[in-house]
Amino acid sequence: MVVASTLGTVTEYYELTVYAYLTTVIAVVFFPAADPTAALLAALAVFAATFIVRPLGGILFGWIGDRFGRRKALVLALLGMALATFAMGVLPSYAAFGIGATVLLVIARIAQGLSAGGEIGGAAAYLAEQAPVHRRGFYTSLVNFGVLCGTVSASLAVVLLNAMLSKEQMLSWGWRLPFLIALPLGLVGIYIRRKLEDSPQFIAAREEGAVVKVPVLELLKNHRKALLYGFVISSLTYGAFYVIFSYTQIYLVQVAKLSSTIASLSPTVGLLVALILQPTFGFLGDRLGRKRLLLLAIVCLVVLPFPMFLLLNSGAPALVFLANALLGIPVTLVQAVNLAALCELFPTTVRYSGVALVFNVAAIVFGGTTPLLCTWLIEATGNPVAPAFYLIALAVVCLPFLVTLPETARRPMRLR
């Protein structure tokens, strides 16, 4: 159960985030080279496009998961992601196919976004419904542990390629390799997920005739408050994660002028810190509650970003690694409890759809656009630590909502 859910999430998020760590290469391969800054912004815009379609994927796979079962939706989501990622690895370059290559890249990323929209909501709902009530936070934190594993794997793959290949080799063919291995990884995950049985709570809802025909309409009609709280929690998750673990790689190349190897390795240090801390924080979320850990994360996001971005801009590798490691702590605090809190906000009949919807709507606003916005902020202000103020502002805006968030730890989840 845990292995099937977590391994599938590892695979999905490896495939989804490879692009983020190859953004500077993608900008050269798929866009005109006349203006490097414009090419980078265009590559980041394609990165953002993936997130724009994710709510549609969340609605689609949420409908499948709440109507026909968690297992079916999770298998289909993983299959779609594997095929789309593999397709990216065989695309022609801009030099070979012109604007057609760029169009195909956008199509493949949109397909990835649709598939990714169904992953987190399903994996979290499935594990939350299987977990003992006093261990729900720990179990669901393993979904984000899988997200981190997938992200670390993508980062390490790019680090190894940058270390082993020349710049010319990377631009010629090396960038394709991380995408091409997506298909065998996906097939392994699909094989494991096909052996899952649906959760007892979903089976009980189906036997009682409580299955909702159109979950998204039920959510909008009867669960608006839960949607609001869920959106705030998800926004904090995405905003922090994509600044600290995705954008910093770009920042270290474009602003701090470090080598691509150091720039790829530094976020990996933060991710490894997060991996180590994630299960412990998940356990603490069951003991101390979701709300306390979320508020502690807010404090960290107010205090840490400014001094840490000064360290990132220092150009000293040891200080850069330290900054990424410390910035990984608030992200891990949020990720350790966010999925448990989201699952506890919604009843079984709309849980898959509810988690998927708020998570993926927040992805549009605070996920894919974050690297693009941070790049623009530095260009517009001329301030190299401008992304730090973005993180601080995000934390301050989320604070009033999290103060009033109901504590749901160690309480039975509703069926309907």
C-alpha positions in Angstrom: 0.0 0.0 0.0 2.6 2.6 1.1 5.2 1.4 -1.4 2.7 1.5 -4.3 1.5 5.0 -3.5 5.0 6.4 -2.7 6.8 4.7 -5.6 4.2 6.0 -8.1 4.7 9.5 -6.7 8.5 9.2 -6.9 8.1 8.3 -10.6 5.6 11.1 -11.3 7.6 13.8 -9.7 10.9 12.7 -11.2 9.3 13.0 -14.6 7.6 16.3 -13.8 10.7 18.1 -12.4 13.4 17.0 -14.7 12.3 19.9 -16.9 12.9 22.4 -14.0 16.5 21.3 -13.6 17.1 21.4 -17.3 15.5 24.8 -17.9 18.6 26.6 -18.9 19.4 23.8 -21.4 15.8 23.7 -22.7 16.0 27.4 -23.3 18.8 26.9 -25.8 17.5 23.7 -27.4 13.9 24.7 -28.0 14.0 28.5 -28.4 15.8 31.1 -30.7 19.3 31.9 -29.4 19.3 35.6 -30.3 18.2 36.8 -26.8 19.2 34.4 -24.0 17.1 36.1 -21.4 14.0 36.0 -23.6 14.7 32.3 -24.3 15.0 31.6 -20.6 11.7 33.4 -19.9 10.0 31.5 -22.7 11.3 28.2 -21.3 10.0 29.2 -17.8 6.6 30.1 -19.4 6.4 26.6 -20.8 7.2 25.3 -17.3 4.3 27.4 -16.0 1.9 26.1 -18.8 2.1 22.7 -17.2 0.5 24.0 -14.0 -2.2 25.9 -15.8 -3.8 22.6 -17.0 -3.3 20.8 -13.7 -6.7 21.7 -12.2 -8.3 20.2 -15.3 -6.4 17.0 -14.6 -7.4 17.2 -11.0 -11.1 17.5 -11.9 -10.8 14.6 -14.5 -8.9 12.2 -12.3 -10.8 13.3 -9.2 -14.0 12.4 -10.9 -12.5 9.0 -11.8 -11.2 8.4 -8.3 -14.3 9.5 -6.4 -16.7 7.8 -8.9 -14.9 4.6 -9.9 -12.1 4.1 -7.3 -8.7 5.5 -6.3 -6.7 2.7 -8.0 -8.0 3.3 -11.5 -7.3 7.0 -11.4 -3.8 6.5 -10.0 -2.9 4.0 -12.7 -4.1 6.2 -15.5 -2.4 9.3 -14.1 1.0 7.5 -14.0 0.6 6.1 -17.5 -0.1 9.5 -18.9 2.9 11.1 -17.2 5.3 8.3 -18.4 4.2 8.6 -22.0 4.3 12.4 -22.1 7.8 12.5 -20.5 9.2 9.9 -22.8 7.8 11.9 -25.8 9.8 15.0 -24.6 13.0 12.9 -24.8 12.5 12.2 -28.5 11.4 15.7 -29.7 13.5 17.5 -32.4 15.3 20.7 -31.5 14.5 24.2 -32.6 17.5 24.1 -34.9 16.1 21.0 -36.6 12.4 21.7 -36.7 12.0 25.4 -35.9 8.8 26.6 -34.1 7.3 23.2 -34.6 9.7 21.8 -31.9 8.5 24.5 -29.5 4.9 23.6 -30.2 5.5 19.9 -29.6 7.3 20.8 -26.3 4.3 22.7 -25.1 1.9 19.9 -26.0 4.1 17.4 -24.1 4.2 19.6 -21.1 0.5 20.1 -21.1 0.0 16.3 -21.2 2.3 16.1 -18.2 0.3 18.7 -16.4 -3.0 16.9 -16.9 -1.5 13.6 -15.6 0.2 15.3 -12.6 -3.1 16.9 -11.7 -4.4 13.5 -10.6 -1.4 12.2 -8.7 -1.2 14.0 -5.3 -4.9 14.0 -4.6 -5.3 10.3 -5.3 -2.1 9.1 -3.5 -2.9 11.3 -0.4 -6.6 10.3 -0.3 -5.7 6.6 -0.7 -3.1 6.6 2.1 -5.2 8.8 4.5 -8.1 6.3 4.1 -5.9 3.3 4.8 -3.9 4.8 7.8 -4.7 4.4 11.5 -6.2 7.6 12.8 -3.2 8.3 15.1 -0.7 7.7 12.2 -2.5 9.5 9.4 0.0 12.4 9.3 2.9 10.1 9.1 1.4 8.0 6.3 0.4 10.9 4.2 3.8 12.6 4.8 5.2 9.6 2.8 3.5 10.9 -0.3 5.5 14.1 -0.1 8.5 11.9 0.8 7.9 10.4 -2.6 7.7 13.8 -4.1 11.0 14.7 -2.6 12.6 11.4 -3.7 11.4 12.1 -7.3 12.7 15.6 -7.2 16.1 14.5 -5.7 16.4 11.8 -8.4 15.8 14.4 -11.1 18.3 16.8 -9.5 20.9 14.1 -9.2 20.4 12.9 -12.7 21.1 16.4 -14.0 24.1 16.8 -11.6 25.6 13.6 -12.9 25.1 14.6 -16.5 26.6 18.1 -16.0 29.6 16.5 -14.3 30.1 13.8 -16.9 29.3 15.6 -20.2 30.6 18.8 -21.8 28.3 21.7 -22.4 28.2 20.8 -26.1 27.3 17.2 -25.3 24.5 18.3 -23.0 23.0 20.5 -25.6 23.4 17.9 -28.4 22.0 14.8 -26.8 22.7 14.5 -23.0 19.5 16.4 -22.0 17.4 13.7 -23.5 18.5 10.9 -21.2 16.6 11.8 -18.1 13.4 12.0 -20.1 13.9 8.7 -21.9 14.1 6.6 -18.8 10.6 7.8 -17.8 8.9 5.0 -19.7 10.5 2.1 -17.9 10.1 3.8 -14.6 6.4 4.5 -15.3 5.8 0.9 -16.3 7.2 -0.4 -13.0 5.0 1.9 -11.1 1.9 1.0 -13.1 2.6 -2.7 -12.5 2.7 -2.2 -8.7 -0.4 0.1 -8.6 -2.5 -2.3 -10.6 -2.2 -4.7 -7.6 -3.8 -2.3 -5.2 -7.3 -2.7 -3.7 -9.4 0.3 -3.1 -9.6 1.8 0.3 -12.2 0.6 2.8 -13.7 4.1 3.1 -14.3 4.4 -0.6 -15.7 0.8 -0.7 -18.0 1.8 2.2 -19.2 4.9 0.4 -19.9 2.9 -2.7 -21.8 0.2 -0.8 -23.9 2.9 0.9 -24.8 4.5 -2.4 -23.0 7.7 -1.3 -20.8 8.1 -4.5 -21.2 11.5 -6.0 -21.8 11.8 -9.7 -20.1 15.1 -10.2 -17.7 15.7 -7.3 -16.5 19.2 -8.4 -20.1 20.5 -8.3 -20.7 19.0 -4.8 -17.5 20.7 -3.6 -18.5 24.1 -5.0 -21.9 23.8 -3.5 -21.3 22.4 0.0 -17.6 22.6 0.8 -16.5 26.1 0.0 -14.9 26.8 3.4 -12.8 23.6 3.1 -11.8 24.7 -0.4 -10.6 28.1 0.9 -8.5 26.5 3.7 -7.2 23.9 1.3 -6.1 26.5 -1.2 -4.2 28.5 1.4 -2.3 25.4 2.7 -1.6 24.4 -0.9 -0.4 27.9 -1.9 2.1 28.0 1.0 3.3 24.5 -0.1 3.8 25.5 -3.8 5.2 29.0 -3.2 7.9 27.8 -0.8 8.7 24.6 -2.7 9.3 26.1 -6.1 11.3 29.1 -4.9 13.6 27.0 -2.7 13.9 23.8 -4.6 13.3 24.8 -8.2 14.1 28.5 -8.8 17.3 28.5 -6.7 19.0 26.3 -9.4 18.2 29.0 -12.0 19.2 31.8 -9.6 22.6 30.4 -8.9 23.4 30.2 -12.6 21.8 33.5 -13.8 22.4 35.8 -10.7 25.2 34.3 -8.6 27.1 33.1 -11.7 28.0 29.7 -10.3 28.7 26.7 -12.5 25.8 24.5 -13.6 27.2 21.6 -11.5 27.2 23.6 -8.3 23.8 25.2 -9.1 22.3 21.7 -9.6 23.9 20.2 -6.5 22.9 23.0 -4.1 19.1 22.5 -4.2 19.8 18.8 -3.9 21.4 19.4 -0.5 18.2 21.1 0.7 16.2 18.3 -0.7 18.3 15.7 1.1 17.7 17.6 4.4 14.0 17.6 3.6 14.1 13.8 3.0 15.8 13.2 6.3 13.4 15.4 8.3 10.1 14.5 6.5 9.1 11.3 8.3 10.0 12.9 11.7 8.0 16.0 11.0 5.1 13.7 9.8 5.3 11.9 13.1 5.3 15.2 15.0 2.3 16.3 13.0 0.3 13.4 14.6 1.6 14.3 18.0 1.4 18.1 18.0 -1.2 18.7 15.3 -1.2 20.0 11.8 -1.8 23.7 12.8 1.3 24.0 15.0 3.7 22.8 12.4 2.2 25.0 9.7 2.5 28.1 12.0 6.1 27.1 12.8 6.8 27.0 9.0 5.3 30.5 8.7 7.8 31.8 11.3 10.7 30.2 9.5 9.6 31.7 6.1 9.5 35.2 7.7 12.9 34.9 9.4 15.1 32.8 7.0 14.7 34.0 3.4 16.5 37.3 3.5 19.7 36.2 5.1 19.7 32.9 3.1 19.4 34.7 -0.2 22.3 36.8 0.8 24.3 33.6 1.3 23.0 32.2 -2.1 24.3 35.4 -3.8 27.7 35.2 -2.1 29.1 32.8 -4.7 30.8 30.7 -2.0 29.7 27.1 -2.5 29.8 26.2 1.2 27.5 29.1 2.1 25.3 28.3 -0.8 24.8 24.7 0.3 24.2 25.9 3.9 21.5 28.4 2.7 19.7 25.7 0.7 19.8 23.3 3.6 18.3 25.8 6.0 15.7 26.9 3.5 14.6 23.3 3.2 13.3 23.2 6.8 10.2 25.3 6.4 9.2 23.5 3.2 9.5 20.2 5.0 7.4 21.5 7.9 4.6 22.3 5.5 4.9 19.2 3.4 4.9 16.9 6.5 1.3 17.9 7.4 -0.3 19.6 4.4 -1.8 16.4 2.8 -3.1 15.1 6.1 -4.8 18.5 6.7 -6.2 18.6 3.2 -7.6 15.0 3.4 -9.2 15.8 6.8 -11.0 18.8 5.4 -13.0 16.8 2.9 -15.4 13.8 3.3 -14.7 10.5 1.5 -17.2 11.2 -1.3 -15.3 14.2 -2.6 -11.8 13.7 -1.0 -9.9 12.8 -4.1 -11.4 15.7 -6.1 -11.2 18.2 -3.2 -7.5 17.6 -2.5 -6.7 17.5 -6.3 -8.6 20.7 -7.0 -7.1 23.0 -4.3 -3.7 21.6 -4.8 -3.7 22.2 -8.5 -5.4 25.6 -8.5 -2.7 26.7 -6.1 -0.2 25.2 -8.5 -1.2 27.7 -11.2 -0.8 30.7 -8.9 2.1 29.7 -6.8 3.8 26.8 -8.6 4.7 27.1 -12.2 4.6 30.9 -12.2 7.0 31.2 -9.2 10.4 30.8 -11.1 9.1 33.2 -13.8 7.9 35.7 -11.3 11.2 35.6 -9.3 13.2 36.1 -12.5 11.0 39.1 -13.4 11.3 40.6 -9.9 15.0 40.7 -10.1 14.9 42.2 -13.6 12.4 44.8 -12.5 13.9 45.8 -9.2 17.6 45.2 -9.8 17.6 43.6 -6.3 19.3 40.2 -6.3 17.5 39.2 -3.1 14.0 40.1 -4.3 12.8 36.4 -4.2 13.3 36.5 -0.4 10.6 39.2 -0.1 8.3 37.1 -2.2 8.5 34.3 0.3 8.1 36.6 3.3 5.0 38.2 1.7 3.5 34.7 1.0 4.0 33.7 4.6 2.4 36.9 5.9 -0.7 36.6 3.7 -1.2 32.9 4.7 -0.8 33.6 8.5 -4.4 34.8 9.3 -6.0 31.8 7.6 -3.8 29.3 9.3 -4.4 30.9 12.7 -8.1 30.1 12.3 -7.6 26.7 10.7 -9.5 23.9 12.6 -7.2 21.3 14.1 -8.2 17.9 12.6 -5.4 15.6 13.8 -6.4 12.3 15.5 -10.1 12.7 14.5 -12.1 10.3 12.3 -12.6 11.4 8.8 -16.2 11.9 7.5 -17.7 9.6 5.0 -20.0 12.2 3.5 
